Amino acid sequence: MKPEILPRELSWSSERLVRECCQGNQAAWSALIEKYKNLIFSIPIKFGLSREDAADIFQAVCLDLLSDLPRLREPRALPKWLMQASYHKCLRVKKQQFDLLDDPAEIEKRPDETTEELPEEMLYQLQREQILRDAIALLPPRCNRLIGLLFFDDPPRPYQEVAKQLKLATGSIGFIRGRCLKLLRQRLEKEGFR
C-alpha cells in the first residue's frame, strides 16, 4: 500500500527528505519521488528519447537513488545528483542506439562508462525548471491545481472547463489566476529566480 503523501512532506527541503528517507520514512520516500519525478523524466525527453526509454531511465535512476542515497555526502546536491544520473543513463541509451548501427569491432574498442558532466546550459535550465516546480508545489492547493490546469495541461483548457473542474464561477478564474501568479512570482523571487 502506497503511503499517503502529505503536503507537509512535499514542502520539506532536500536535506530533510534525505534524512527522513534514510531513517525509513515511507512517506518521505514517496514525497521525494513526487518532488523530483518530473525532473528525472524531463531529461530523457530533452534528449529526444522515447517515452518508453524515459520510463526505463526513470526507474533505473530511482533504483540507484534507493541504493545510493545513504552515501550521498551533501543532501542539498540531490537535484544535481539526479540530473547527472539521468544524464549518464541517457548517454548510455543513446550509445546503445548508435551501437546498433556500428561495426562490432569498433564497439569493443570504446570505453564502457562515461564520466561526462552534464552540459552547463542544460544544468542551468533543469535547475530553473525544478525551482519552478518546487514553487508551484508550495502554493495553496487551489492555486496549485489552477496553475496546473491552465498552464501545464496539453492541450490548454478553456476557462469554462477549468471553472467547472474547480467548482468556481467562470468569471472568477481570471482574478484567482492573477492572485495565484502573484503568489508564485513572490515565491520565485524569494528563491532568486529571475
Secondary structure, DSSP 8 states (H G I E B T S, - for coil): ------HHHHTS-HHHHHHHHHTT-HHHHHHHHHHHHHHHHHHHHHTT--HHHHHHHHHHHHHHHHHHGGG-S-GGGHHHHHHHHHHHHHHHHHHHHHHTTS-HHHHHHS-S-------HHHHHHHHHHHHHHHHHHTS-HHHHHHHIIIIISSS---HHHHHHHHT--GGGHHHHHHHHHHHHHHHHHHTT--
